[in-house]
Amino acid sequence: MVASLRVKYLELRALRSAPAGQDVRSRLRALATQFPGALRELDEIPLQVIDERIHALDRVADGAAPEQWMVVTARFHELTRSALSAKRLLSARSIDDQTRADLTRDARPWVDHLDELATPLRGRISEVVIRRVAREHDLTIERTMELVRSHARVRR
C-alpha cells in the first residue's frame, strides 16, 4: 500500500496544477474513493510538501525503508476505505451474525469493530480509524494524527 501513496501524491500535484475551469470531478471522485481523506489534503497541503513526499516515495521505490508517515498514512487510507464500506452496509442493517458474514472483502478489517463504526465518536469515522491505527502501531492518537495530517497548514 505504501507504493500506492506515490500515485496519490502525483494525482494531488496534477490536480493542483490543473488549469482553471478544467473539469476534474471524475478524478476527484476516483482520488477520494481510493484515498479517503485525500481531498482534504488537496485543499491543505503545500505543493512543496507534495513534491517532498513524491521524492521520499521514490526513494522507497529504489529500496529505501518506508518512513513512519508512509506506513501510518497508507494504513489510515486502507482502514478508512474499509470503514466506509462497512458503514454503508450498516446503514441499512443491524449488527448481527448475518451482517458480519455479508461484509465485503474491503470491509472485513472491521468485522470485530462494527459497534465502533455504527456509533463513531462525535459521529466521525476518521476518529475511529485514527484510534485503531494508533493501537496497531503502538502510537498515541496525537502522534498518529501528526503523521497522517503532518501536511496540514494553517488556513489563511
C-alpha positions, 0 to 999 in steps of 0.5 A: 500500500505504501507504493500506492501513496506515490500515485496519490501524491502525483494525482494531488500535484496534477490536480493542483496544477490543473488549469482553471475551469478544467473539469476534474470531478471524475478524478476527484471522485476516483482520488477520494474513493481510493484515498479517503481523506485525500481531498482534504489534503488537496485543499491543505497541503503545500505543493512543496510538501507534495513534491517532498513526499513524491521524492521520499516515495521514490526513494522507497521505490529504489529500496529505501525503508518506508518512513513512519508517515508512509506506513501510518498514512497508507494504513489510515487510507486502507482502514478508512476505505474499509470503514466506509464500506462497512458503514454503508452496509450498516446503514441499512442493517443491524449488527448481527451474525448475518451482517458480519458474514455479508461484509465485503472483502474491503470491509472485513478489517472491521468485522470485530469493530462494527459497534465502533463504526455504527456509533463513531465518536462525535459521529466521525469515522476518521476518529475511529480509524485514527484510534485503531491505527494508533493501537496497531502501531503502538502510537498515541492518537496525537502522534498518529494524527501528526503523521497522517495530517503532518501536511496540514497548514494553517488556513489563511 
